[in-house]
């Protein structure tokens, strides 16, 4: 229940992120898809990484998709 409350607060605080995630997860993430993440802290240079989705990652991607659906 605590997780769902935190999720609801996050959705309210960051609607653009939620919209982005809904768009991304509106169809299956396929093996070979590249995900990129950049973190920019105040006063620091951005740090970026990426990953190419492997077959072994697909179950996690589906779990994340399911988490986005649950309200």
Buried (B, 14 or more C-beta within 10 A) or exposed (E): EEEEEEBEEEBEEEEEEBEEBEEBBEEEBEEEBEEEEEEEEEEEEEEEEEEEBEEEBBEEBEEEBEEBEEE
